[in-house]
Amino acid sequence: MAVPGPAADPVTGGPGRPEEAPGSAAGGRRQPPLSALSAFSHVPARREGPPELSYFHRPAKTGDVSTYDAIFKRPEGYNKNLHRCDRQHAKSHGLNINEEEMARPVAVLSSSEHGRRINKPIEQPIRDHTRINHVQAEFYRKNGITCLLEKPSPSLDPC
């Protein structure tokens, strides 16, 4: 006679578990549903989000220059616009600060916070009534009406 084995543990799926149903994972434990997992337990297989950006919303720059290269492999020549030859970007020479600020989704410089991204004037200039101004100027000039062009006398000025 065959001796029955230990009963299957329904919680842990212990050593005495019954035969697996067809269609389940072969030889592995059943995964709990996604709602039973902790929010911090799920690790995706690959990154699905946006690429890694630095604090300033710029692509991360890798490949730092070694100390040896910074000291001994200096570019040849002399730049008269720099304060000293060993200083890079002295007095903002060689930097495109404005273009970098406009490319960022969030401003880094506090001076860029106000009035940002206004490449065009808010109200477009309307040239509908320019002829009226020309006609008025011609009328007053041709007819000798100078009262509008003269400054009022100080005695009549209420200020």
C-alpha positions in Angstrom: 0.0 0.0 0.0 1.1 3.5 -0.7 1.5 5.9 2.1 0.0 9.3 1.5 2.4 12.2 1.6 2.2 15.3 3.8 -0.7 17.7 3.0 0.0 20.7 0.9 0.4 24.0 2.7 -2.0 26.5 1.1 -0.1 29.6 2.2 3.5 28.8 1.3 3.0 26.0 -1.2 5.2 23.8 0.8 6.9 20.5 -0.2 3.7 18.5 -0.1 1.9 20.6 -2.7 -0.4 18.8 -5.2 0.3 18.5 -8.8 0.3 21.8 -10.7 -2.6 22.7 -12.9 -1.9 22.8 -16.6 -0.9 26.3 -17.8 0.8 27.4 -14.6 4.5 28.2 -14.4 6.5 25.0 -14.8 8.3 24.1 -11.6 8.0 27.5 -9.9 5.8 29.0 -7.3 2.7 30.9 -8.3 3.3 34.6 -8.2 0.9 36.6 -6.0 -1.3 39.1 -7.8 0.2 42.5 -8.5 -2.1 44.1 -6.0 -0.7 42.0 -3.2 2.8 43.2 -3.7 4.3 46.2 -2.0 4.7 49.4 -4.0 8.5 49.1 -3.6 8.8 45.4 -4.4 8.2 45.6 -8.2 11.4 46.1 -10.2 10.8 46.5 -13.9 12.9 44.5 -16.3 14.0 47.6 -18.2 13.6 51.3 -17.7 10.5 52.7 -19.4 10.7 56.3 -18.2 12.4 59.3 -19.7 16.2 59.3 -20.0 18.2 60.3 -17.0 18.5 64.1 -16.6 20.7 66.1 -14.2 19.3 68.6 -11.7 19.3 71.3 -14.3 17.3 69.3 -16.8 20.3 68.8 -19.0 21.6 65.5 -20.3 24.2 64.1 -18.0 27.8 64.7 -19.2 30.1 61.8 -18.6 33.8 61.5 -19.2 35.4 64.0 -16.8 38.9 65.3 -17.7 41.6 63.8 -15.6 43.8 66.0 -13.4 46.8 65.1 -15.5 45.1 66.2 -18.8 43.9 69.4 -17.2 47.4 70.4 -16.1 49.7 69.1 -18.8 47.5 68.9 -21.9 46.6 72.6 -22.2 45.6 73.9 -25.7 48.3 75.7 -27.5 48.1 79.4 -28.1 46.9 82.5 -26.3 43.4 83.9 -25.9 43.6 87.6 -25.2 39.9 87.8 -24.2 40.3 85.5 -21.2 41.5 87.0 -17.9 44.1 84.3 -17.5 45.0 81.5 -19.9 44.4 78.8 -17.3 40.8 79.8 -16.6 38.1 78.4 -18.8 35.0 80.5 -19.5 36.3 83.5 -17.6 33.9 86.4 -17.8 31.4 84.1 -19.7 33.5 83.8 -22.8 32.6 80.7 -24.7 29.3 80.1 -22.8 25.8 80.3 -24.4 23.9 81.0 -21.2 20.8 82.3 -22.9 20.4 79.4 -25.3 20.9 76.9 -22.5 18.3 78.6 -20.3 15.8 78.7 -23.1 16.3 75.0 -23.8 15.6 74.0 -20.2 12.0 73.2 -19.2 12.5 74.8 -15.8 14.6 77.9 -15.4 17.8 77.6 -13.3 18.8 81.3 -13.1 16.5 83.4 -11.1 16.8 86.2 -13.6 15.2 83.9 -16.2 12.1 83.2 -14.1 10.2 86.3 -15.1 9.5 87.0 -18.7 10.6 83.6 -19.9 9.8 82.1 -23.3 8.4 85.2 -24.8 10.1 85.2 -28.1 7.3 87.2 -29.7 5.6 90.2 -28.3 2.3 89.3 -26.5 0.3 91.7 -28.7 1.2 91.6 -32.3 1.6 95.1 -33.8 -1.4 96.0 -35.9 -0.8 98.2 -38.9 -4.5 98.8 -39.6 -4.6 102.5 -38.7 -1.2 103.7 -39.8 -2.7 105.6 -42.8 -4.8 107.7 -40.4 -1.7 108.9 -38.5 0.0 109.9 -41.8 -3.1 111.8 -43.0 -3.4 113.7 -39.7 0.2 114.7 -39.7 0.0 115.9 -43.3 -3.2 117.8 -42.6 -1.8 119.7 -39.6 1.6 120.4 -41.3 0.1 121.6 -44.6 -2.5 123.9 -43.0 -0.1 125.5 -40.6 -1.9 124.3 -37.5 0.9 124.4 -35.0 -1.1 124.6 -31.7 -0.9 120.8 -31.3 2.9 120.8 -31.9 3.8 123.6 -29.5 4.3 123.2 -25.8 1.6 124.9 -23.7 2.5 128.0 -21.8 3.6 127.4 -18.2 0.8 129.6 -16.9 -1.8 127.3 -18.3 -0.1 124.1 -17.1 -2.0 122.8 -14.1 0.9 120.9 -12.7 
